[in-house]
Each structure stands twice: as structure tokens, then as C-alpha cells.
Amino acid sequence: MTTVAAQITPLDAAPPASRQRWIERFAGLGFSAPAFILLVLTNLAPLAALAFLSFTNYELGALDFSFVGLKNFSAALQDPVIRRSVTNTLLYVAIVVPGGVLISLLIAILIHPAQAHAQPL
């Protein structure tokens, strides 16, 4: 009894070249899609909703609202408490951010020479 077994080479088992290229091009999208969907649902959708609501007179629990445009922003800029809060925040950022960067840089510079001259074991 003789049987002829067809030898399958890896090239015969591989999908056609055009299909393989398509799979390789879109594989990254498949891996990043869950993270992108989560980003949209948890960050971008609420941000878009808040941006829309900032141009309306909506109050929590109200059944209707109307579009008021930039009136909310002009009222906020005229409020002395909000203006003081913005000033304090900008002053805090102007002091703390450069200070943190400079202190971190100083620590990195102080650590680096000790590491560079250390003797290997």
C-alpha cells in the first residue's frame, strides 16, 4: 500500500500576501482599541459634556435648560472670588513647578557623580 502525502510547506499554509499585509497594518489598532475606547468613555466624553453644559444655564436636577453662550464665562470673570482663585493658582504654578524641577535637577546632579565614580564589584 502506497500513500502519497502532500507536503505542506510554511509558504503554502500562509495567508495570501495582501491579506497578511492587511493583518499586519491593522494589528496595532486591534491592540490599542480597548485603551482608546476606555480613554474616550472615562475622560473625553465627560469633558465634552462639561464643555457643552458650560454654555447653558443647566442646574442639577432640572428637566430643561437653555443656551446662554458666553454669559457664564463673563459672569465668572467679573466675580472677585474667582479672579482671586485664578490669580492664586497661577502664582502657585509659577513658584512650585520651577521649584520642583530645580530641586529634582539638583538632586540628580548630586547623585550622578557618586554613581559615576563608584567602583564595580
N, C-alpha and C positions, 0 to 999 in steps of 0.2 A: 504494500500500500504506500503510495507516494502522495504526499500533500505538498502543495506549493503555498508557502506562507508569504503573504505580501509583506515586504519590509517597509515599515513606515519610518521615514526619516523625520527629524525635527522640522525640516522645511515643509514637508507635506502636511504636518499637523498644525502648523502655524496659520493664523488667520491671514487673509489677503493683506497685502501691504497697505492699501488705502484704509482698511478697517483698523489695522494696527496703528497707523499714524493718528487716526481719529481718537482712538482709545488713549494714546499717549498724550495727545494735546489736551483732552478734557479730564484726565485723571486728577490733575491738581484741583480742578473745580469741584470734583466729587469729594475730595478730602476737605476742602475749605468751606463747602456749602453749609454744613451744620454750624460751624463757628460764625459764619456770616449771618445766618438766619437768627441765631441767638443774639448776636450784636444788634440786629435790627429790632428784634422784639423787646429787648431789655433796655436799649439805650436810645436808638434813633426814633422809634415810634412814640415813646413818651415825650421826647424832646420836640418832635413835630407837633404833638397835641398841645403841649405847653406854649409853643410859639403861636399856634392858631388861637388858643384861648387868651393870649396876651393882647390880642386886638379886639376882644369882645368884652361885654360887661357881665359875663357869666359869674354867678355866685354858687357856691357848693349847695346842691340840693334843688336848685332852680330848674324848672321844666323848660324854660326858654331863655334865650339870650339874643342880643343884637350886636352888630358890628359897630365898634366905636372908633376904629382906626388908631391913630397915634395919641388919642386923648389920655390913655393910661400912662404913656411914657412922659407926656408933658406934665401931667399931674405929679408923677414921681420925681421929675427933675425940679419941680418947684417946692417940694416938701423938704424942709431943712434937715429933718432926721435922716432921710435917705441920702441927701447930699453929704451929710457928715459921715455916714456909714461908708459911702463910696470913697471919700477922702481918706478915712482911716484905713480902709482896705488897701488902697493904692500905696499909702505910706508904709504900711506893714510889708507889702510885697517888695517895695523899693529897699527896705532895710534887711529883711530876713533872707530873701533869695540870694542876693550877692554875698551876704554874710555867711550863709551856709555853704556856698560854693567856695569862698575863700578859706573857710575853716577846713573844709574837706581837702582842698588842694594843699594846704599847709600840712595836714596830717599825712597825705600821700607823699609829700616831699620828705617829711621827717622819717617815714618808714622806708622809703626807697634806698637810701644809702646803706642802711643796716642790712637790707636784703642783698644788695649788690656786692658787698664785701664779705658776706658770710662764706665760711669755708665749707666745701662739700664734705660729706661724711665718707 
